[in-house]
Amino acid sequence: QVQVVESGGGLVQPGGSLRLSCTASGFTFSNYRMSWHRQAPGKERELVATIAGGSTNYADSVKGRFTISRDNPKNTVYLQMNSLKPEDTAVYYCHAAHKWAGYNYWGQGTQVTVSS
């Protein structure tokens, strides 16, 4: 049974930090490109960061503030978010995409709210 579970969201003041975690099970984690996406109210879901092997990519809006990393033995991907802004408020989703086949899985999302 495939599971992708996010955690670590919450309420934080502007300028603060949060670390999101996404733990997967039921598939070979190392064969998947992992990414974080977010969706703010009234907006489309957008890609935040991706990691595959040693390569990472970020949306321009989070470059220099967010860091994506993964721990393959723990089947976990992280998103370290620093210098948070109110516009970072969204539901953050973890996504797993197989590197060469069509399988992909979404987590249920975790709410991040940046407000004073």
Protein Blocks (a to p, Z undefined) as FASTA:
>chain_A
ZZdddehiacddehiacddddddehiafklpccddddddehiacddfbdcehjbccddfk
lgokaccdddfknopacdddehiafklgccdddddddfkbmbdcddebjaddddZZ
